[in-house]
Amino acid sequence: MEDGEANVAITFNKLTYLELDGLPNLTNFCSGAYSFGFPSLEKVIVSCCPEMKTFCQGILSAPKLKGVQATKDYSHWEHDLNTTTLRLWESNHDDTQWLFREMVSIF
């Protein structure tokens, strides 16, 4: 971490919608330990981002956000964006491991 990096706060006052889709190498929204404020954010979609394990390293505030949409029919919420992102990653990897075991048992 660089000097002063943890003290930086970035606020997206007018952002209401964020979609991250088809980013197979994305591991997080920001790799630095910055604090983010999303006071107007109401909808987040994270799909086809299989390596995204956390949203960011710093403190997050998104008071209007009530879920993260992972597919057209599925959204999830764990009371904060980082925990939700981790749970979606775990769920995705559990499903992948289950599918691999099923395929191996068939062949």
trRosetta pair geometry for C-beta under 8 A, 3 or more apart (Angstrom, degrees):
i j d omega theta_ij theta_ji phi_ij phi_ji
1 5 4.9 -142 -175 58 90 137
1 6 6.4 32 174 -43 143 95
1 32 7.4 109 -127 -151 82 76
1 33 5.5 -12 -118 13 129 126
2 5 4.6 103 61 -41 76 119
4 7 5.3 -63 -162 40 61 114
4 8 6.8 72 145 -41 81 94
5 8 6.0 -48 -161 9 38 115
5 32 5.5 -121 -173 -169 120 113
5 33 5.6 87 125 53 106 91
5 34 6.9 -85 175 -68 78 73
6 33 4.9 -18 -97 108 75 122
6 34 7.9 -151 -122 -90 28 35
6 58 7.1 167 -138 -111 62 109
8 32 7.7 -1 61 133 130 134
8 34 4.9 -46 91 -124 104 94
8 35 7.0 177 97 28 51 78
9 34 7.2 153 -105 -177 26 82
9 35 4.3 -27 -111 75 78 111
9 36 7.6 175 -161 -79 62 21
9 37 6.6 33 175 -12 103 108
10 34 5.6 24 1 159 110 131
10 35 7.1 163 23 84 64 55
10 36 5.4 -20 71 -108 91 69
10 37 7.3 -170 95 25 44 74
11 36 7.4 146 -91 -166 40 49
11 37 3.9 -13 -112 64 87 113
11 38 7.8 -171 -153 -66 59 33
11 39 7.1 18 -165 -9 106 103
12 15 3.8 2 144 5 122 128
12 36 7.3 3 2 -170 99 96
12 37 7.1 -178 28 89 59 62
12 38 5.4 1 60 -108 104 71
12 40 7.7 -107 115 43 79 95
12 41 7.2 58 88 -54 115 108
13 37 7.9 17 -75 109 58 106
13 39 6.0 -4 -133 44 55 115
13 40 6.5 59 163 -4 43 117
14 40 5.9 -5 -143 40 22 154
15 18 6.4 33 171 -58 120 100
15 38 5.9 -66 79 -141 114 92
15 40 6.1 146 68 71 45 101
15 41 5.6 2 108 -78 92 88
16 40 5.0 -61 -82 136 74 102
16 41 6.2 173 -137 -113 27 35
16 42 5.2 -2 -171 19 83 99
16 43 7.0 35 146 26 72 87
17 41 7.6 164 -54 -141 19 68
17 42 7.1 -28 -72 59 65 82
17 43 4.9 -2 -116 68 78 104
17 44 7.9 174 -158 -80 45 40
18 38 7.9 -62 -20 -135 135 145
18 41 6.5 -12 -6 -137 112 116
18 43 7.4 176 31 98 58 61
18 44 5.0 -6 67 -115 98 78
18 45 7.4 -168 99 31 54 64
19 44 7.6 170 -83 -160 42 44
19 45 4.3 3 -120 59 82 110
20 23 5.8 -57 177 17 92 133
20 26 6.6 -130 180 107 126 167
20 29 7.4 -115 -67 -93 150 88
20 44 7.9 3 10 -174 95 88
20 45 7.0 -176 35 95 56 65
20 46 5.0 5 63 -115 105 71
20 47 7.6 158 91 30 62 51
20 49 5.5 13 129 -50 110 149
20 52 7.2 98 119 -76 143 162
21 45 6.6 -2 -60 119 103 110
21 46 7.8 -168 -73 -149 57 28
21 47 4.9 9 -117 64 85 91
21 48 5.7 53 -167 47 61 107
21 49 7.4 -102 -112 -38 21 98
22 47 7.6 8 -34 99 58 81
22 48 4.6 12 -79 100 45 135
22 49 7.7 -21 25 -63 11 72
23 26 3.8 29 130 -12 120 126
23 48 7.1 116 25 107 49 82
23 49 4.8 11 65 -105 89 96
23 52 7.5 61 88 -49 108 118
24 48 7.0 -50 -72 160 72 83
24 49 7.1 -148 -92 -125 25 40
24 50 6.1 5 -142 29 69 99
24 51 6.8 72 166 1 49 107
25 51 6.1 -1 -149 36 27 146
26 29 8.0 35 179 -77 117 39
26 49 4.9 -42 65 -150 116 110
26 51 6.3 155 73 71 43 97
26 52 5.2 2 108 -71 93 100
27 31 7.3 47 79 -88 109 101
27 51 5.0 -55 -90 134 68 104
27 52 6.1 163 -156 -103 20 45
27 53 6.1 -13 -169 18 78 92
27 54 7.8 17 150 41 75 74
28 31 5.8 126 65 -80 117 60
28 52 6.3 130 -81 -144 38 76
28 53 6.9 -50 -66 56 90 69
28 54 5.0 -6 -104 79 119 77
28 55 6.2 94 -155 158 87 12
28 56 5.8 133 168 -90 119 40
28 57 7.2 72 144 -36 164 76
28 85 7.9 82 -120 148 77 155
29 36 7.8 -7 104 -44 136 165
29 55 5.0 5 5 -177 119 67
29 56 5.2 -54 63 -61 101 92
30 34 5.7 -49 133 42 148 115
30 36 7.2 147 22 -53 141 128
30 56 4.5 16 55 -119 94 109
30 57 7.2 -104 101 16 82 84
30 58 7.5 -24 91 17 123 105
31 56 8.0 -119 -64 -139 14 67
31 57 6.7 42 -179 -17 34 122
32 56 7.8 -16 70 -163 56 101
32 57 6.4 -134 118 43 24 123
32 58 7.2 2 115 -29 69 115
33 57 4.4 -74 -96 109 62 117
33 58 4.7 115 177 -72 50 89
34 56 6.7 -65 64 178 80 135
34 57 7.6 80 25 62 53 88
34 58 4.6 -120 82 -2 28 153
35 58 4.5 -122 -72 150 45 129
35 59 4.2 -3 -121 58 98 93
35 60 7.5 -163 -158 -68 61 33
35 61 7.8 27 175 -2 96 97
36 56 5.9 101 -4 32 128 162
36 58 6.6 122 -8 81 78 113
36 59 7.5 -173 30 92 57 54
36 60 5.3 -3 64 -115 96 70
36 61 7.2 -164 100 32 57 66
37 60 8.0 161 -85 -162 35 44
37 61 4.7 -6 -119 62 71 110
37 62 7.9 166 -163 -69 40 55
38 41 3.5 1 155 -6 120 131
38 60 7.5 -5 10 -170 104 88
38 61 6.7 178 33 93 63 59
38 62 4.1 3 68 -102 113 89
38 64 8.0 -110 121 41 88 93
38 65 6.9 36 99 -32 126 124
39 61 7.3 8 -74 118 65 105
39 62 7.9 -136 -75 -126 20 42
39 63 6.6 6 -137 29 57 105
39 64 7.4 69 166 -4 40 109
40 64 6.5 -3 -161 24 24 147
41 44 6.8 28 173 -53 117 98
41 62 4.8 -48 68 -145 125 106
41 64 6.1 162 75 64 50 102
41 65 5.2 -7 110 -59 99 107
42 64 4.9 -51 -87 130 73 118
42 65 6.5 -170 -128 -89 22 56
42 66 7.8 -2 -159 13 64 88
43 65 7.8 -179 -58 -121 16 81
43 69 7.1 1 -168 -2 89 119
44 62 8.0 4 -34 -177 130 161
44 65 6.3 19 -7 -139 113 126
44 67 7.8 -162 49 106 88 48
44 68 4.8 -38 89 -118 108 78
44 69 6.9 172 92 22 51 75
44 81 7.2 68 12 -126 171 110
45 68 7.4 147 -105 -172 22 67
45 69 4.5 -29 -107 72 75 105
45 70 7.9 172 -157 -79 62 18
46 49 5.4 -72 -177 36 89 130
46 52 6.2 -118 -173 87 130 155
46 68 5.7 -4 16 176 108 118
46 69 7.5 148 25 75 57 53
46 70 6.2 -23 76 -106 77 64
46 85 6.8 45 27 -117 174 88
46 88 6.6 104 85 112 125 163
47 69 7.5 -33 -47 118 106 80
47 70 6.0 126 -90 -176 77 43
47 71 6.2 113 -115 -89 119 47
49 52 4.1 20 134 -7 115 126
50 89 7.9 108 -174 -132 43 77
50 92 6.0 -158 -133 147 75 143
51 89 7.9 22 -179 -131 17 115
52 55 7.8 39 177 -87 108 46
52 85 6.2 -86 140 -170 99 111
52 88 7.9 -5 92 91 100 115
52 89 6.3 -141 92 -81 57 112
53 85 6.9 90 144 134 23 101
53 86 6.1 35 176 -108 67 68
53 89 4.6 78 -114 -121 57 175
54 57 7.0 80 115 -73 141 51
54 82 5.2 7 -154 -147 90 89
54 85 5.6 110 -139 95 26 131
54 86 6.1 13 -86 -64 68 91
55 60 6.5 40 89 -77 133 152
55 81 4.6 -7 -7 136 162 108
55 82 5.1 -111 27 -86 98 60
55 85 4.7 171 -43 -23 81 154
56 60 6.4 133 50 -67 112 109
56 82 7.0 -90 48 -85 58 104
60 80 6.5 127 76 -173 119 101
60 81 5.1 -96 140 43 160 119
60 82 6.2 166 11 -27 138 99
62 65 3.9 10 136 7 117 127
62 80 8.0 126 42 -147 99 59
62 81 5.7 68 21 -40 138 124
65 68 7.8 25 177 -63 118 72
65 77 8.0 176 140 -123 83 115
65 81 6.6 22 104 -70 156 101
66 77 5.8 -31 164 -100 49 160
67 75 4.2 60 156 152 129 122
67 76 6.4 147 -154 72 89 21
67 77 4.1 -81 -96 -53 66 112
67 84 7.6 173 -149 -143 41 150
68 75 6.2 172 82 -158 34 83
68 76 5.9 -26 59 62 86 74
68 77 6.8 143 7 -83 71 65
68 81 7.1 108 -61 -134 124 71
68 84 4.9 137 6 142 127 133
68 85 6.9 103 -40 -73 176 64
68 88 6.5 -82 95 -44 131 145
69 72 8.0 33 176 -109 116 17
69 74 7.3 129 -157 91 61 48
69 75 4.3 -43 -95 -94 60 101
70 74 5.1 -38 60 98 99 102
70 75 6.6 159 7 -106 74 40
70 76 6.4 20 -16 6 120 105
70 88 5.3 -176 -91 -141 132 125
70 92 8.0 -151 -165 -65 136 108
71 74 4.5 41 45 35 98 99
76 84 5.8 160 108 -155 93 96
76 87 6.2 -139 144 101 142 122
76 88 5.9 170 52 -74 140 94
76 91 7.7 174 -59 -1 165 156
77 84 5.7 -29 -131 -102 37 130
78 83 4.0 -118 105 116 130 110
78 84 4.4 -178 25 -74 95 67
78 86 8.0 -63 46 56 159 91
78 87 5.3 136 -41 -7 142 144
79 83 6.7 5 61 60 77 140
79 84 7.9 171 39 -49 38 99
80 83 5.0 77 66 17 90 105
80 84 6.7 -164 88 -9 42 93
81 84 5.7 -58 -142 40 28 112
81 85 6.2 31 159 -22 65 107
82 85 5.8 -54 -147 34 29 111
82 86 6.5 28 155 -17 63 106
83 86 5.7 -55 -150 37 33 112
83 87 6.3 32 153 -19 66 106
84 87 5.7 -55 -147 36 31 110
84 88 6.4 31 155 -18 65 105
85 88 5.8 -55 -149 36 30 111
85 89 6.4 32 152 -20 64 106
86 89 5.6 -55 -150 36 32 113
86 90 6.3 31 153 -18 66 105
87 90 5.6 -52 -145 37 32 111
87 91 6.2 35 155 -20 65 107
88 91 5.7 -53 -145 37 30 113
88 92 6.3 33 154 -21 64 107
89 92 5.7 -56 -149 36 29 112
89 93 6.3 19 157 -11 64 109
90 93 6.0 -62 -146 42 29 104
90 94 6.1 32 156 -22 66 107
91 94 5.7 -52 -143 35 29 112
91 95 6.4 29 156 -18 62 107
92 95 5.9 -57 -152 36 28 111
92 96 6.4 28 151 -20 63 107
93 96 5.4 -49 -143 35 37 114
93 97 6.3 37 157 -19 66 103
94 97 5.9 -56 -149 37 30 109
94 98 6.3 31 153 -20 64 107
95 98 5.7 -54 -147 36 31 113
95 99 6.3 31 154 -19 65 106
96 99 5.8 -54 -147 36 30 111
96 100 6.4 32 153 -20 64 106
97 100 5.6 -53 -148 35 32 113
97 101 6.4 32 154 -18 65 104
98 101 5.9 -56 -150 36 31 109
98 102 6.4 31 152 -19 65 107
99 102 5.6 -55 -148 37 32 113
99 103 6.3 32 154 -20 65 106
100 103 5.8 -55 -147 36 30 110
100 104 6.4 31 154 -19 65 106
101 104 5.7 -54 -147 36 31 112
101 105 6.4 30 155 -19 65 107
102 105 5.9 -57 -148 36 29 109
102 106 6.6 32 153 -23 63 105
103 106 5.7 -54 -152 30 33 113
103 107 6.6 7 159 2 66 107
104 107 6.4 -70 -147 50 29 92
